[in-house]
Amino acid sequence: MTTMKQTPDHFLDITGDVCPFTFVKTKLLMERMQSGEVAEVRLPSGEPLENVPQSVREEGYLVLSLEPDTGADAYVLLIRKA
């Protein structure tokens, strides 16, 4: 994973959701994205942290970074549509 700093075009907070809704909401966002756009997705630890980035890659999107959100029990996932 690269640690590129990108200004997101879209933002999604799924920290209050559980699987499979975490990926369903992420996929709906990805389908609305245009080629080259970047989305920031805040997700909780546990199952979503394990599954969402992997599923995003399987859908053909580029994971730009995945980092802990300082001061919160969450992570920030940056993805870009090819």
Beta strands, then each sheet from edge to edge (+ up, - down):
strand 1: 10-13
strand 2: 38-44
strand 3: 62-68
strand 4: 74-80
sheet 1: 1+ 2+ 4- 3+
end
